Each structure stands twice: as structure tokens, then as C-alpha cells.
Amino acid sequence: MDYHALATEFGWAAVILGLGGASAQFRRARRLGVEGISTATWVLFVFMGFFWITYGVVARSSEVIVGSVIVMPFQLAIVFRLQPWKSPQVVLRSFTFFVVACVMPTLLWGWVGGVYGTGVAMVVNRGPQILELIREEDASGVSVTSWLLGVAGTVLWVAYYQTVGLWAALISTAFAGLANLIIAMLATWRHLQARQRLTADEVFAF
């Protein structure tokens, strides 16, 4: 198998996992509510999706374009459920951060600078969700499956970027994957705590 075919397989597998992760989070939010989900994180996901679509066009990568396009409806649906119009300052801060971290480096240093800036943004973007999981005991709206699929997806994206030689995107995505893993672990911890509390309540009910 040549490198192009291998890269294509990695890329499309990552696209499929990304779609699965976004849809898993949406289904959980619709079923259980948005408790524990960070508005700042998901608003910034939408903004960065537009960046990756544009980058995919420039890099002539159908996988990057499609990977961002197909998850955006789920991201927008989750953001809608979070009712960001009630927190305009969060949206403004997220947009300002997107411009500073993603748009300005692209204008100043080209796409490589923009991708590195987006890498920083992707890691920082997970920060509010990590803090939310640390502060709030109720994380019922956070899907562990979604974040674990995100971890697996970043592994495939790293393999894809390595195969096609997009090193800035590789480094940025690798750090985002580590942040995804931290969120998945914290969400698992919170869900375990919730089950333990439920079990204790059932015991005392008798």
C-alpha cells in the first residue's frame, strides 16, 4: 500500500470517529441535558471548525474539510442547547480568543503559524470543560464516549498528518488529543461518583 492510500484510510477513519463522537455528545445532551458541558468550549469548537475547513481547502485535503463540515451541525445543536445568548460575554471572549489565537497568527505568519496557534487554542479550549468537570459534581450531560472517540480520532489524525507531512497540524492535534484524554478521565470519574451516590441513596432508602 502506498503512502497516499494509507493517509486516505487514516483520514477517513478519523472523520468517521469524529462524527461518532459529536453525535454521541449530542444524543447525551438531548437525553440528559447539558449539565457539566462548557459553553465556552463548544462555542470555540464551532469557530475553530471554520478555520479547519479553510485550512483543508488550502491544504487540498478532502478529509480535513469533510471532517469539520459533518460534525458542525452536531456542534451547533449542542451550542443551541447551551443557550449562548444568555451568556454573550462567553461568546465574545471565545470569538476574541479565536481571532487572537487562530486568525492573527495566520495573517502574520501564514498557515503554519495559524495551525500552531490553533493547536494552542485547541488545548486552551478544553480548559473550560476540564474546569467545569473539576468544579461541578453533576456532569450528567458530558459523554465519556464522545471524548474517548475524540482521543481515538486524534490518534488517527496524527497518523494522517504524519503520512502527508503536515507537521504543524500533527503537533497541534497531538496536544489536543492529550486534553481530550484528560476530559474523558474526569468525566468517567464524575459519572462513577454519581453512580456511587445513587447506590448509597438506594441503600439508605431501605
Summary of the structure (lengths in Angstrom):
residues: 206
radius of gyration: 17.8
end to end distance: 63.0
largest distance: 66.2
contacts: 687
relative contact order: 0.15
helix: 89%
strand: 0%
